[in-house]
């Protein structure tokens, strides 16, 4: 994580960055809807202020907003992201299937989303789910000798 930004400012900073990028996209888009960028900046400022204020409170929501969540809150966050991932995968598959069935030309965004999700899932398995080779589980990490079962003589 970014260590030069204090923990309480990390979530508000990401909120502000995302909102300003979204507002910039509307401004670059131009046309008759350029004014939506002004509304996006106002909403971003309000949301950033809310997240910053929430981060100073001593509650579960305040701990998450202030980047000081405990293990229980982190587990809830991981499970929520997993559920969101699963729902997005199902929605992308349904969209891809419907587009193919309708012989529509808009099928490819659903395929791209599914491919990115599949790659992200496999990357996560490789990064978090597989132990490094050459580190057997039956050796003591400190001595390098096999550990003995307390039951064996």
MDTraj code that builds the backbone (N, CA, C; nanometers):
import mdtraj as md
import numpy as np

residues = "UNK UNK UNK UNK UNK UNK UNK UNK UNK UNK UNK UNK UNK UNK UNK UNK UNK UNK UNK UNK UNK UNK UNK UNK UNK UNK UNK UNK UNK UNK UNK UNK UNK UNK UNK UNK UNK UNK UNK UNK UNK UNK UNK UNK UNK UNK UNK UNK UNK UNK UNK UNK UNK UNK UNK UNK UNK UNK UNK UNK UNK UNK UNK UNK UNK UNK UNK UNK UNK UNK UNK UNK UNK UNK UNK UNK UNK UNK UNK UNK UNK UNK UNK UNK UNK UNK UNK UNK UNK UNK UNK UNK UNK UNK UNK UNK UNK UNK UNK UNK UNK UNK UNK UNK UNK UNK UNK UNK UNK UNK UNK UNK UNK UNK UNK UNK UNK UNK UNK UNK UNK UNK UNK UNK UNK UNK UNK UNK UNK UNK UNK UNK UNK UNK UNK UNK UNK UNK UNK UNK UNK UNK UNK UNK UNK UNK UNK UNK UNK UNK UNK UNK UNK".split()
xyz = np.array([
    [0.0847, -0.1179, 0.0000],
    [0.0000, 0.0000, 0.0000],
    [0.0886, 0.1234, 0.0000],
    [0.0301, 0.2346, -0.0219],
    [0.1022, 0.3608, -0.0264],
    [0.1294, 0.4034, 0.1175],
    [0.2563, 0.4011, 0.1572],
    [0.2898, 0.4275, 0.2963],
    [0.3108, 0.5750, 0.3262],
    [0.3326, 0.6584, 0.2255],
    [0.3550, 0.8004, 0.2529],
    [0.2250, 0.8764, 0.2747],
    [0.1110, 0.8140, 0.2484],
    [-0.0192, 0.8758, 0.2755],
    [-0.0695, 0.8204, 0.4083],
    [-0.1062, 0.9047, 0.5034],
    [-0.1574, 0.8559, 0.6316],
    [-0.2805, 0.7676, 0.6105],
    [-0.3001, 0.6645, 0.6948],
    [-0.4114, 0.5705, 0.6745],
    [-0.5487, 0.6361, 0.6646],
    [-0.5720, 0.7410, 0.7436],
    [-0.7043, 0.8035, 0.7395],
    [-0.7313, 0.8750, 0.6072],
    [-0.6263, 0.9113, 0.5351],
    [-0.6445, 0.9841, 0.4090],
    [-0.6471, 0.8930, 0.2867],
    [-0.6191, 0.7638, 0.3022],
    [-0.6090, 0.6752, 0.1859],
    [-0.7432, 0.6568, 0.1150],
    [-0.8472, 0.6231, 0.1875],
    [-0.9783, 0.6036, 0.1238],
    [-1.0326, 0.7340, 0.0650],
    [-1.0252, 0.8471, 0.1379],
    [-1.0701, 0.9718, 0.0749],
    [-0.9892, 1.0085, -0.0494],
    [-0.8603, 0.9771, -0.0489],
    [-0.7781, 1.0085, -0.1665],
    [-0.8222, 0.9261, -0.2865],
    [-0.8488, 0.7971, -0.2657],
    [-0.8968, 0.7129, -0.3763],
    [-1.0342, 0.7594, -0.4238],
    [-1.1198, 0.7988, -0.3308],
    [-1.2521, 0.8494, -0.3679],
    [-1.2392, 0.9754, -0.4529],
    [-1.1533, 1.0667, -0.4112],
    [-1.1333, 1.1911, -0.4863],
    [-1.0732, 1.1627, -0.6243],
    [-0.9747, 1.0755, -0.6295],
    [-0.9114, 1.0431, -0.7579],
    [-1.0114, 0.9818, -0.8553],
    [-1.0884, 0.8838, -0.8075],
    [-1.1871, 0.8184, -0.8952],
    [-1.2920, 0.9182, -0.9432],
    [-1.3400, 1.0036, -0.8536],
    [-1.4409, 1.1027, -0.8920],
    [-1.3883, 1.2049, -0.9913],
    [-1.2646, 1.2485, -0.9715],
    [-1.2082, 1.3468, -1.0637],
    [-1.1796, 1.2864, -1.2003],
    [-1.1404, 1.1604, -1.2038],
    [-1.1208, 1.0934, -1.3334],
    [-1.2552, 1.0804, -1.4057],
    [-1.3600, 1.0453, -1.3307],
    [-1.4935, 1.0338, -1.3900],
    [-1.5414, 1.1699, -1.4419],
    [-1.5197, 1.2744, -1.3631],
    [-1.5592, 1.4091, -1.4066],
    [-1.4787, 1.4511, -1.5290],
    [-1.3506, 1.4189, -1.5303],
    [-1.2676, 1.4500, -1.6464],
    [-1.3146, 1.3789, -1.7719],
    [-1.3615, 1.2566, -1.7557],
    [-1.4136, 1.1825, -1.8716],
    [-1.5360, 1.2531, -1.9306],
    [-1.6237, 1.3053, -1.8439],
    [-1.7399, 1.3780, -1.8942],
    [-1.6995, 1.5090, -1.9599],
    [-1.5975, 1.5739, -1.9048],
    [-1.5521, 1.6992, -1.9625],
    [-1.4882, 1.6766, -2.0996],
    [-1.4086, 1.5708, -2.1123],
    [-1.3469, 1.5381, -2.2412],
    [-1.4532, 1.4963, -2.3419],
    [-1.5564, 1.4262, -2.2922],
    [-1.6660, 1.3827, -2.3797],
    [-1.7319, 1.5030, -2.4453],
    [-1.7468, 1.6103, -2.3685],
    [-1.8003, 1.7344, -2.4235],
    [-1.9438, 1.7220, -2.4705],
    [-1.9745, 1.7962, -2.5733],
    [-2.1094, 1.7948, -2.6272],
    [-2.2070, 1.8627, -2.5331],
    [-2.3347, 1.8337, -2.5514],
    [-2.4358, 1.9009, -2.4688],
    [-2.4367, 1.8542, -2.3233],
    [-2.3662, 1.7454, -2.2910],
    [-2.3660, 1.6951, -2.1537],
    [-2.2367, 1.7271, -2.0792],
    [-2.1626, 1.8288, -2.1218],
    [-2.0374, 1.8625, -2.0537],
    [-2.0611, 1.9039, -1.9092],
    [-2.1782, 1.9571, -1.8795],
    [-2.2103, 2.0051, -1.7460],
    [-2.2185, 1.8924, -1.6440],
    [-2.2300, 1.7682, -1.6897],
    [-2.2327, 1.6555, -1.5966],
    [-2.1008, 1.6475, -1.5199],
    [-1.9922, 1.6947, -1.5811],
    [-1.8631, 1.6949, -1.5117],
    [-1.8677, 1.7843, -1.3874],
    [-1.9407, 1.8946, -1.3932],
    [-1.9537, 1.9827, -1.2769],
    [-2.0290, 1.9101, -1.1651],
    [-2.1351, 1.8404, -1.2023],
    [-2.2107, 1.7635, -1.1028],
    [-2.1243, 1.6524, -1.0433],
    [-2.0410, 1.5919, -1.1251],
    [-1.9531, 1.4853, -1.0760],
    [-1.8500, 1.5410, -0.9785],
    [-1.7974, 1.6589, -1.0036],
    [-1.7012, 1.7207, -0.9113],
    [-1.7690, 1.7532, -0.7785],
    [-1.8900, 1.8041, -0.7829],
    [-1.9636, 1.8362, -0.6600],
    [-1.9909, 1.7089, -0.5805],
    [-2.0362, 1.6026, -0.6488],
    [-2.0622, 1.4758, -0.5814],
    [-1.9335, 1.4156, -0.5256],
    [-1.8244, 1.4308, -0.5984],
    [-1.6949, 1.3799, -0.5515],
    [-1.6511, 1.4530, -0.4254],
    [-1.6658, 1.5837, -0.4234],
    [-1.6275, 1.6611, -0.3046],
    [-1.7111, 1.6200, -0.1837],
    [-1.8404, 1.6025, -0.2034],
    [-1.9275, 1.5618, -0.0929],
    [-1.8930, 1.4201, -0.0448],
    [-1.8691, 1.3311, -0.1378],
    [-1.8361, 1.1933, -0.1011],
    [-1.7011, 1.1842, -0.0315],
    [-1.6044, 1.2595, -0.0788],
    [-1.4719, 1.2598, -0.0164],
    [-1.4796, 1.3147, 0.1256],
    [-1.5540, 1.4210, 0.1443],
    [-1.5709, 1.4781, 0.2783],
    [-1.6420, 1.3795, 0.3707],
    [-1.7422, 1.3090, 0.3192],
    [-1.8146, 1.2104, 0.4006],
    [-1.7230, 1.0967, 0.4431],
    [-1.6423, 1.0464, 0.3500],
    [-1.5521, 0.9359, 0.3828],
    [-1.4462, 0.9821, 0.4825],
    [-1.3948, 1.1043, 0.4666],
    [-1.2958, 1.1554, 0.5607],
    [-1.3556, 1.1701, 0.7007],
    [-1.4751, 1.2271, 0.7085],
    [-1.5413, 1.2436, 0.8379],
    [-1.5726, 1.1083, 0.9012],
    [-1.6179, 1.0135, 0.8206],
    [-1.6485, 0.8797, 0.8704],
    [-1.5234, 0.8100, 0.9222],
    [-1.4085, 0.8348, 0.8598],
    [-1.2832, 0.7726, 0.9021],
    [-1.2387, 0.8155, 1.0403],
    [-1.2885, 0.9255, 1.0922],
    [-1.2522, 0.9722, 1.2247],
    [-1.3393, 0.9166, 1.3350],
    [-1.4457, 0.8440, 1.2997],
    [-1.5367, 0.7892, 1.4003],
    [-1.4872, 0.6539, 1.4501],
    [-1.5280, 0.6191, 1.5719],
    [-1.4873, 0.4930, 1.6333],
    [-1.5993, 0.3901, 1.6171],
    [-1.6260, 0.3540, 1.4918],
    [-1.7267, 0.2527, 1.4595],
    [-1.6668, 0.1562, 1.3573],
    [-1.7419, 0.0508, 1.3251],
    [-1.6948, -0.0427, 1.2223],
    [-1.6782, 0.0275, 1.0884],
    [-1.7770, 0.1082, 1.0509],
    [-1.7674, 0.1820, 0.9247],
    [-1.6532, 0.2825, 0.9278],
    [-1.6338, 0.3457, 1.0426],
    [-1.5244, 0.4398, 1.0569],
    [-1.3888, 0.3726, 1.0481],
    [-1.3786, 0.2524, 1.1019],
    [-1.2515, 0.1785, 1.0932],
    [-1.2200, 0.1412, 0.9491],
    [-1.3218, 0.1000, 0.8739],
    [-1.2988, 0.0674, 0.7329],
    [-1.2645, 0.1927, 0.6529],
    [-1.3330, 0.3017, 0.6780],
    [-1.3062, 0.4260, 0.6052],
    [-1.1711, 0.4853, 0.6434],
    [-1.1250, 0.4590, 0.7657],
    [-0.9970, 0.5106, 0.8116],
    [-0.8824, 0.4143, 0.7902],
    [-0.9033, 0.3071, 0.7169],
    [-0.8015, 0.2054, 0.6849],
    [-0.7405, 0.1437, 0.8106],
    [-0.8242, 0.1139, 0.9094],
    [-0.7761, 0.0472, 1.0292],
    [-0.8701, -0.0678, 1.0674],
    [-0.9152, -0.1423, 0.9661],
    [-1.0085, -0.2526, 0.9881],
    [-0.9372, -0.3697, 1.0547],
    [-1.0103, -0.4417, 1.1425],
    [-0.9545, -0.5598, 1.2056],
    [-0.9775, -0.6817, 1.1168],
    [-0.9371, -0.7999, 1.1665],
    [-0.9445, -0.9212, 1.0845],
    [-1.0883, -0.9563, 1.0458],
    [-1.1820, -0.9380, 1.1388],
    [-1.3221, -0.9696, 1.1095],
    [-1.3742, -0.8816, 0.9968],
    [-1.3435, -0.7527, 1.0025],
    [-1.3894, -0.6607, 0.8991],
    [-1.3213, -0.6896, 0.7654],
    [-1.1952, -0.7285, 0.7695],
    [-1.1255, -0.7636, 0.6467],
    [-1.1836, -0.8896, 0.5843],
    [-1.2219, -0.9875, 0.6672],
    [-1.2851, -1.1091, 0.6153],
    [-1.4191, -1.0764, 0.5503],
    [-1.4961, -0.9884, 0.6132],
    [-1.6235, -0.9459, 0.5541],
    [-1.5988, -0.8778, 0.4200],
    [-1.4952, -0.7952, 0.4123],
    [-1.4617, -0.7273, 0.2870],
    [-1.4235, -0.8276, 0.1786],
    [-1.3434, -0.9259, 0.2139],
    [-1.3016, -1.0270, 0.1162],
    [-1.4219, -1.1064, 0.0672],
    [-1.5098, -1.1449, 0.1581],
    [-1.6298, -1.2200, 0.1177],
    [-1.7217, -1.1349, 0.0299],
    [-1.7335, -1.0060, 0.0618],
    [-1.8172, -0.9177, -0.0198],
    [-1.7601, -0.9032, -0.1603],
    [-1.6284, -0.8903, -0.1701],
    [-1.5657, -0.8808, -0.3025],
    [-1.5831, -1.0104, -0.3804],
    [-1.5731, -1.1228, -0.3125],
    [-1.5922, -1.2515, -0.3798],
    [-1.7352, -1.2633, -0.4323],
    [-1.8326, -1.2194, -0.3539],
    [-1.9713, -1.2217, -0.4001],
    [-1.9908, -1.1283, -0.5193],
    [-1.9326, -1.0085, -0.5123],
    [-1.9416, -0.9161, -0.6250],
    [-1.8774, -0.9732, -0.7504],
    [-1.7626, -1.0382, -0.7348],
    [-1.6947, -1.1041, -0.8468],
    [-1.7848, -1.2106, -0.9082],
    [-1.8460, -1.2934, -0.8229],
    [-1.9331, -1.4005, -0.8729],
    [-2.0537, -1.3445, -0.9463],
    [-2.1144, -1.2404, -0.8909],
    [-2.2309, -1.1798, -0.9571],
    [-2.1928, -1.1152, -1.0897],
    [-2.0776, -1.0502, -1.0949],
    [-2.0330, -0.9899, -1.2203],
    [-2.0036, -1.0966, -1.3250],
    [-1.9476, -1.2090, -1.2832],
    [-1.9199, -1.3179, -1.3766],
    [-2.0497, -1.3757, -1.4325],
    [-2.1477, -1.3964, -1.3462],
    [-2.2765, -1.4494, -1.3917],
    [-2.3450, -1.3498, -1.4854],
    [-2.3442, -1.2208, -1.4496],
    [-2.4064, -1.1191, -1.5343],
    [-2.3366, -1.1099, -1.6696],
    [-2.2041, -1.1188, -1.6714],
    [-2.1301, -1.1149, -1.7976],
    [-2.1617, -1.2359, -1.8834],
    [-2.1711, -1.3519, -1.8210],
    [-2.2040, -1.4722, -1.8965],
    [-2.3452, -1.4641, -1.9537],
    [-2.4395, -1.4151, -1.8743],
    [-2.5774, -1.4006, -1.9238],
    [-2.5815, -1.3004, -2.0391],
    [-2.5111, -1.1888, -2.0257],
    [-2.5065, -1.0893, -2.1333],
    [-2.4437, -1.1456, -2.2596],
    [-2.3339, -1.2197, -2.2455],
    [-2.2686, -1.2810, -2.3611],
    [-2.3612, -1.3815, -2.4280],
    [-2.4260, -1.4636, -2.3483],
    [-2.5180, -1.5639, -2.4035],
    [-2.6351, -1.4981, -2.4751],
    [-2.6926, -1.3937, -2.4160],
    [-2.8046, -1.3245, -2.4792],
    [-2.7606, -1.2573, -2.6096],
    [-2.6426, -1.1965, -2.6100],
    [-2.5944, -1.1303, -2.7310],
    [-2.5698, -1.2306, -2.8432],
    [-2.5144, -1.3456, -2.8075],
    [-2.4911, -1.4487, -2.9098],
    [-2.6236, -1.5011, -2.9619],
    [-2.7201, -1.5236, -2.8731],
    [-2.8506, -1.5751, -2.9149],
    [-2.9239, -1.4758, -3.0051],
    [-2.9066, -1.3478, -2.9807],
    [-2.9719, -1.2445, -3.0614],
    [-2.8918, -1.2066, -3.1857],
    [-2.7768, -1.2700, -3.2034],
    [-2.6862, -1.2396, -3.3154],
    [-2.6519, -1.0910, -3.3180],
    [-2.6283, -1.0372, -3.1987],
    [-2.5969, -0.8945, -3.1854],
    [-2.4469, -0.8721, -3.2007],
    [-2.4118, -0.7487, -3.2344],
    [-2.2708, -0.7155, -3.2512],
    [-2.2081, -0.6690, -3.1199],
    [-2.2855, -0.6568, -3.0136],
    [-2.2338, -0.6077, -2.8864],
    [-2.1983, -0.7203, -2.7901],
    [-2.1595, -0.8348, -2.8395],
    [-2.1232, -0.9482, -2.7541],
    [-1.9833, -0.9360, -2.6973],
    [-1.8926, -0.8665, -2.7670],
    [-1.7516, -0.8677, -2.7288],
    [-1.7198, -0.8015, -2.5954],
    [-1.7914, -0.6953, -2.5499],
    [-1.7572, -0.6411, -2.4171],
    [-1.7797, -0.7425, -2.3046],
    [-1.8832, -0.8252, -2.3199],
    [-1.9074, -0.9272, -2.2186],
    [-1.7961, -1.0317, -2.2183],
    [-1.7477, -1.0669, -2.3357],
    [-1.6370, -1.1618, -2.3443],
    [-1.5099, -1.1033, -2.2841],
    [-1.4836, -0.9765, -2.3108],
    [-1.3638, -0.9128, -2.2542],
    [-1.3709, -0.9114, -2.1017],
    [-1.4873, -0.8811, -2.0460],
    [-1.5034, -0.8810, -1.9004],
    [-1.4803, -1.0207, -1.8448],
    [-1.5377, -1.1219, -1.9094],
    [-1.5164, -1.2591, -1.8627],
    [-1.3700, -1.2997, -1.8704],
    [-1.3013, -1.2603, -1.9758],
    [-1.1597, -1.2941, -1.9880],
    [-1.0767, -1.2256, -1.8801],
    [-1.1030, -1.0992, -1.8535],
    [-1.0307, -1.0298, -1.7474],
    [-1.0591, -1.0926, -1.6110],
    [-1.1841, -1.1294, -1.5880],
    [-1.2182, -1.1915, -1.4603],
    [-1.1507, -1.3278, -1.4470],
    [-1.1493, -1.4045, -1.5548],
    [-1.0818, -1.5343, -1.5509],
    [-0.9327, -1.5193, -1.5274],
    [-0.8714, -1.4225, -1.5946],
    [-0.7285, -1.3985, -1.5735],
    [-0.7027, -1.3531, -1.4302],
    [-0.7859, -1.2647, -1.3790],
    [-0.7695, -1.2189, -1.2407],
    [-0.7847, -1.3321, -1.1414],
    [-0.8790, -1.4218, -1.1675],
    [-0.8988, -1.5365, -1.0781],
    [-0.7770, -1.6277, -1.0796],
    [-0.7264, -1.6580, -1.1993],
    [-0.6086, -1.7439, -1.2088],
    [-0.4854, -1.6756, -1.1495],
    [-0.4721, -1.5458, -1.1695],
    [-0.3613, -1.4714, -1.1104],
    [-0.3690, -1.4764, -0.9582],
    [-0.4899, -1.4620, -0.9044],
    [-0.5082, -1.4702, -0.7599],
    [-0.4750, -1.6076, -0.7052],
    [-0.5139, -1.7120, -0.7778],
    [-0.4776, -1.8469, -0.7341],
    [-0.3267, -1.8642, -0.7323],
    [-0.2612, -1.8142, -0.8351],
    [-0.1158, -1.8258, -0.8403],
    [-0.0468, -1.7444, -0.7332],
    [-0.1018, -1.6281, -0.7024],
    [-0.0370, -1.5407, -0.6043],
    [-0.0679, -1.5809, -0.4611],
    [-0.1909, -1.6197, -0.4324],
    [-0.2312, -1.6443, -0.2945],
    [-0.2595, -1.7908, -0.2626],
    [-0.2813, -1.8739, -0.3637],
    [-0.3305, -2.0076, -0.3354],
    [-0.2313, -2.1205, -0.3477],
    [-0.1116, -2.0957, -0.3971],
    [-0.0163, -2.2022, -0.4198],
    [0.1118, -2.1700, -0.3433],
    [0.1609, -2.2702, -0.2667],
    [0.2863, -2.2506, -0.1942],
    [0.4025, -2.2553, -0.2919],
    [0.5135, -2.1928, -0.2534],
    [0.6314, -2.1955, -0.3382],
    [0.6873, -2.3364, -0.3429],
    [0.7451, -2.3717, -0.4569],
    [0.8068, -2.5030, -0.4688],
    [0.9327, -2.5078, -0.3840],
    [0.9618, -2.6257, -0.3320],
    [1.0817, -2.6429, -0.2525],
    [1.0628, -2.6095, -0.1060],
    [0.9402, -2.5815, -0.0634],
    [0.9138, -2.5566, 0.0775],
    [0.8120, -2.6580, 0.1273],
    [0.8566, -2.7797, 0.1543],
    [0.7616, -2.8807, 0.2002],
    [0.7038, -2.8428, 0.3357],
    [0.5825, -2.8866, 0.3570],
    [0.5123, -2.8524, 0.4795],
    [0.5608, -2.9319, 0.5999],
    [0.6349, -3.0415, 0.5792],
    [0.6716, -3.1277, 0.6906],
    [0.8103, -3.0975, 0.7471],
    [0.8657, -2.9806, 0.7179],
    [0.9947, -2.9462, 0.7768],
    [0.9776, -2.8281, 0.8694],
    [1.0607, -2.8248, 0.9712],
    [1.0600, -2.7129, 1.0640],
    [1.1306, -2.5948, 0.9969],
    [1.0662, -2.4801, 0.9916],
    [1.1216, -2.3653, 0.9205],
    [1.2501, -2.3140, 0.9845],
    [1.2638, -2.3301, 1.1154],
    [1.3817, -2.2773, 1.1831],
    [1.5058, -2.3635, 1.1628],
    [1.4896, -2.4963, 1.1691],
    [1.6061, -2.5841, 1.1638],
    [1.6264, -2.6502, 1.0295],
    [1.5222, -2.6627, 0.9509],
    [1.5315, -2.7323, 0.8227],
    [1.5187, -2.8826, 0.8371],
    [1.5001, -2.9316, 0.9606],
    [1.4840, -3.0752, 0.9832],
    [1.3368, -3.1116, 0.9852],
    [1.3063, -3.2357, 0.9434],
    [1.1671, -3.2786, 0.9484],
    [1.1136, -3.2744, 1.0916],
    [0.9904, -3.2338, 1.1045],
    [0.9283, -3.2293, 1.2369],
    [0.8751, -3.3665, 1.2702],
    [0.8805, -3.4016, 1.3970],
    [0.8317, -3.5309, 1.4422],
    [0.6960, -3.5123, 1.5034],
    [0.6145, -3.6104, 1.4849],
    [0.4837, -3.6095, 1.5469],
    [0.5001, -3.6328, 1.6954],
    [0.4220, -3.5629, 1.7803],
    [0.4358, -3.5852, 1.9246],
    [0.3907, -3.7235, 1.9649],
    [0.3174, -3.7925, 1.8780],
    [0.2671, -3.9266, 1.9105],
    [0.3726, -4.0321, 1.8777],
    [0.4575, -4.0090, 1.7796],
    [0.5557, -4.1101, 1.7402],
    [0.6684, -4.1209, 1.8424],
    [0.7246, -4.2432, 1.8635],
    [0.8283, -4.2618, 1.9644],
    [0.9615, -4.2056, 1.9246],
])
top = md.Topology()
chain = top.add_chain()
for i, resn in enumerate(residues, 1):
    res = top.add_residue(resn, chain, resSeq=i)
    for name in ("N", "CA", "C"):
        top.add_atom(name, md.element.get_by_symbol(name[0]), res)
traj = md.Trajectory(xyz[None], top)
